[in-house]
Amino acid sequence: MKATLELPGELLQRIKLRAVHRKRKLKDEIAYLLEAGMAQAPAPETPRKPPKPVRLRGRRPVTLREIEAAIAAGRD
């Protein structure tokens, strides 16, 4: 797969020199460095489950109008 990257000039020069010293193609050195960086990166956090909704026992469900009124009252 092909990709276009914009890298700072100094970084690209360092990667080119590294590739030459290791007798690798530039694209192979970039792929190697990306793989090494990904191996060092921490694993992504697993998404948490959303909390269960709160149910008020013995009461009717709160309406949208009541919620909006409570929010508006908190802003005053």
N, C-alpha and C positions, 0 to 999 in steps of 0.2 A: 504494500500500500504506500502511496506517496503522500507526503505532507509538506507544507511550507511552514518554516519557522523563522521568526525574526529574533535573532540573538544579538546581544551587545558585541561589538567588534572585538573587544579584548577577550571576552569569553570564547568566541569562535576561534581566535588565534591560538588560545591555550589548548582548545580541543584539537585543532589541526596539528599542533606540535606534538601533542600526546599521541595522536594517531600515527604520525610519522615515526616517532620513537618506538612504537609498538608494531610497526609495519602492518597497520590496518588501514582499510578505507575509512574515509571520514564518516560515511553513513553507518559503518559497523561500529566505530568508536562511539558515536552518538547513541546508537541502540544499546551498546554495552553500558554506557553511563546511565541511561534512563532505567535500564533493568536493575542496575546496582542501587540507584536511588529509590526505586519502587520497593526493593527488598528491604531497605532500611526504614521506610516510612511505616508509621504505626498503622495497624489495621483499622479500617473505618468502624465507628461505633455502630452497634446494631440499633435501629430505631426503637424507641420505647413505645409501649402500647399506650394509647390515650387513656386517661382515667375514665372510670365508669361514671355515668351521669349521677348526680345526687338526686335521690327521690325523697320527697317529703311525705311522711306517712300521715294519712288522714286528711290530706289537703288536696285540693284540685291542682292541676298543673298550672304553673305560672304562665301568664300570657305575654306575648311580645310587647304589648302596650305597658304592662306592669314593669317589665324589664327596662324598657326605654325610660319610664318615669323614674325608676330607681337610679339609673345612670344620670339622668338630668338633675336629680336631687343631689347627687354626689358632686356635681360640678359647681353647685352654688356655694 
